[in-house]
Amino acid sequence: MARASARKAVLVLTGVEDSTVDPVIHHLTERGVPVVRLDPGDFPSEMTVEAEFDSVRWTGTVQDAFRGIDLKSVRSVYYRRPSQFTLVDGMSGPEARWSYREARMGLGGVLLSLDCLWINRPSLMSAAEYKPVQLATAAKAGLRVPRTIITNVPEHAAAWAAGVSGAVVYKPLGGALHVEEGRTKIVYTTPVDALGELRDPALALTAHCFQQWVDKHHEVRVVIVGEAMFAVAIHAESQAAHVDWRSDYAAHRYEVCEIPDDVRVGLRRCMDAFGLVFGAVDFVVSPDGSWSFLEVNPNGEWGWLAHHCDLPVARTIAALLERGET
């Protein structure tokens, strides 16, 4: 590695409570790679940006009360889970919306101009988070995808379910977390018990995703880092976990497993189509051994699986960030 590259730092963008990045930072530090961890959410109340375009690129610094980084010294960016921008108290609603937008376009734009490896670029993650796009991309890549509809027409939902062989489940489109009256709730995959539920007029209020239930022996999460793939079988030992393993972590049994060659090829095509460097991909494995794609999370969790199965995920991410290229 060239001497100039050796002086460059890895920029980690995430919130203070994100412990998943800690082992990655540990491995980078062991390798002698400088690391700067910042949370863009500290801007503008506790973070400053001083950036200048010199007719070629953006130069300058971004720093908080404890650390900072020279924009020219960034070799790669690990974008995890930064918090929301922190605006000063006392702003009116219009002032706060204006300030938030300017912060996102200003600081966010300067950071996004960094021409280096990102794990992953936020714009690519945003595009890949749409589940309808995920399913279409996975199918085009050669992966098996369950029958699915998205609708806000109750009669359509009921008619579709009546024509599906076997059970039907409801899945939220925008993630499982839901905040209601200041309390965070989790919406898991939910079986549809009767066709009458699908005729509920409330379905017309927004889009709903319904999917054919796939006979399940176990599930698999595949963690992809560059060219590396780590697969862990998740065996659910409770009924709740059998429907949605996120609902009962205490009922899991884990084991490292092999990825069939055709699934591996399909995953590579899928990641290339999205332009992602990292992804956590979930599959159902049926009793006959077939793998059915459920979703890809461009910023999915992997720490607990690496811990239980002694997988070198953190070391692999650190090595990729050190190289600064895929």
N, C-alpha and C positions, 0 to 999 in steps of 0.2 A: 504494500500500500504506500502511496506517495506520502512524503512528509507533510505536505499541505493538507491532505485529506485527514491525516492522523490528528491534526489540531482541531478539526471540525467536531461540533457537538451534535448529539441527538437531542432533539426538542420533543419533550413529552407534554402533550396537551390533555389535561384531565383534571377532575375535581379532587379535592383533598381527601375524600373518603374512598377513593378508588384504590383498593389494595391489590387488584389484579396486576397493576403495572410494577409492583414492588420487586418481584423476582426478576422481571426483565431489566429493571434498573440495576439490580444486584449483579446480574451477569455482565452488563455493559461496564459497570465499575470494575469488576474483576478483570475485564479485558483492557482496562486503561482507557476506555472511551469516555470523554466528557459528556455529561448528561445535564440538561436543564429542564426542570419540571415546572410548568406554569399552568395556571387555570385561567383561560380567557374570561371566565366569569368574574374575575376580580376587576375587570375593566368596566368603567373608568374610575371607580371609587378608590381602588388600591393598586392600580396598574397604569403605566404610561406607555405611550408609543411615540417615538420620534423617528419618522421615516421620511426619506427623500428619494425621489426618482432622479437618477443621474444620467438620464437619456438612454440607459442600457438596462438598469435593474433598480429595484428598491434596496436602499441601504439604510442603516440606522439601527436602533435598538428597541426592544420591548422588554420591560422589566416591572417587577412588583417590588414590594418593600424589602425583599430578601435576596433576590437574584434577578438576573437579566440575561439577554442573549443578543449578540450581534447578528443581524440578519445575514451577513456574509459568511458566518461561521457555521451555518446549519448544514449538516450532511444528510439528515433524514428526519422525518416527523412521525411520531407515534401518536395518532389521534384516537383517544379513547372516549372519555365521557366528561367533557368540560361542562361546567354549570352555566346557568343563564347570566347574562351581563347584570352587574349590580349598579343600579342608578341611584343617585342621591335622593334623599327624601324630600318631599315638598313639591315635586313636579306635578303639574296638571296632567290629565290623561293624554291630551294631544302632545304636550311637551315630552312625556315619557315615551310615547310611541315614536316620536321623531328621534329622540336621543338614542333609543334602542336600535332603530334602523340605521342611524349614522354609525353607531358603534359596530354593528355587524358588517356594514359595507366598508368601513374604514379599517379597523383592526383586522376584521376577518379577511378583507381583500388583500391587505399587506401580507398576512400569513399565507394565504392561498397562492400568492405570487411566488412563493419559494419553489424553485425549480429543482426538486430533489425527490427521493423516494418518500411516499406517504403510505402509512398503514393505518387506514385507507384515506384517500381523498374524500372529504365530506360530500362533495357533489356526486361522486360515484356511489357512495353509500346511500345517499338520498334517493337516487334513481333506482337502486337495487332493493330498496325497502318495500316497494309496492308489490304486494303478494300476487296480484294478477300478472304482473311482469315476470315475477319469479317463476310462476308455474309455466307460462308460455316459453320462457327461456330454457327452463329445465327440459321441457318436452322436446323443444327443437334440438337440444344437446343430446337427445337420445335417452333421457331418464324417464322412468315410469312415473306418471302423475295421476293421482286419483281424480275421478269425475268431480267437478266443482261448478257451482253457480254463484254469481253475485247479483243480487236483485233487491229492489225495494217494493216489489209487487207480490203481495201475499199469495194470490192465485197461481202465479208463476212458480213460487217456491213449493207450494203444495203439489202442483201437477208434476213438477220435476221429481220431487221426493217419491211420489207414488210410482214413478217409472224406474226408480233406482233399485237394483237388487241389494237387499240388506239394509243395514242401519244408515242413518244420516247424522252428522254432527254439525254444530255451529262453531265457527272460529272467528274471533275478532280480527279485523283487518289491520288495525293500527297498533298492535301490541296488547299485552295482557293487562297493563296497569291502567286504572281508571280512578280519577279523583272526583269524589262526590261529597259536597258539603264539608270540604276540608279533610276528608278521610280518604286514604288510598285503598282501593279495592283491586282485586286481581280477578280478571275474567278468564277462566280456563276454557279449554275445549269442552263443549257441552253436548251430550247426546240429545237428539230431538225425539221425545218420547211418543208423540202422536202427531198425525198430519194436521190436527186441529190447531196445534201451536203455530204452524206455518201460515195459517189463515188469520192470524192476529193482525188487525188493522195497524197496530203499532209498527209493524215491519215497514210500512210505507214512509216512516219518518227519516230513514237513512238507509245506506247500503248495508246489506248483510251477506255474509259468506257462509254457504252450506257446502259440505263435502261428503262424499260417500265414505263410509267407514271401511277401512282396510283391515282385514283379518291380521291380527298382530301376535307374533311370537315374542318379539322384543323390539326396542327402538335402538337406533344408532345415532350418535352425534359424531360427525367428521369435522375435525378442526384442520383447516387448510392454512398453511403459512408458506407463501411462495410456492415452490414445487413440492414441499413436504405435505403429507396428509397423515393425520393421527385419528384413528377410529376407535370409539369405545362403545361397546354394547351396553345398553341400559335395560336391565331386567327389572320389571316392576313387580313387587310382591304385595301390592294392595290393589283393590279395585279402582280407587281414585287414581293411583299412579298409572294403572293400566290404560285408563282413558287419556290422562295427561300427566306425564311424569313430573312436571313442575309442581303439581299439587301435593306431593308427598315424597320429599327427598329422603326421608328416613326409611322408606320402603324400597330403596334401590339396591341392586347388586351390579357391580361394574366388572367388565372384563375387556381387555384389548382384543380387537378382532381384525380380520383381514377384509379388505375392500375388494369386491369382485372387479375383474378387469374392465368390464363394460361400464360399471358404475364409475370407476376411476377415470375412464376416458370422458364420460359424460360430465363429470365434475370439472375436469380441466376445461372442457369447452364452455361450460357455464361460467366459470370464473373469468375466462378470457373474454367472454361476451360482455360481462359486467365491468371488466377492467379492474377487478378486485385483487389485492395482494393477500388479504386475509378474509376468512369467512368461517362461520360455524353452521354446518348444514345438518339438518335433521331428516332421518329416514325411518320408515316403518319396515321391519323385516317380517314377512309373512311366514306361516308354518312351512310353506313350500320353498322357502329360501329366497324369494323374490324381494327386491328392495324398491320401495315406493318413496319418492321425494315428497317432503312436506314443506320445507322452507329453508332459505339461507338467511342467516343473520350476519350482516356485514360487520357487526361489532359485538358478536355473541360472546358469552362467557365461556371460559375454558379452564379457569384456575382450579376448580374443585375436581375436575376430571384428571388434570395433570397431577394433582396431589394424590388422589386415590390410586391412580394407575402408574405413577412414577414416569410420566411422559415428559420429554424434553421440549415442551412447547415454548417456555420462556427462553430457554437457551437458543432455540431456533429463531424466535423473533428478534432476540438480541443480535444474533449473527447477521440477520438480514438488515437490521438497522445500522449495524457497524459498516457493512459493505456499502450501504446507501443505494443499492440497486437490487432488482429482483433476479 
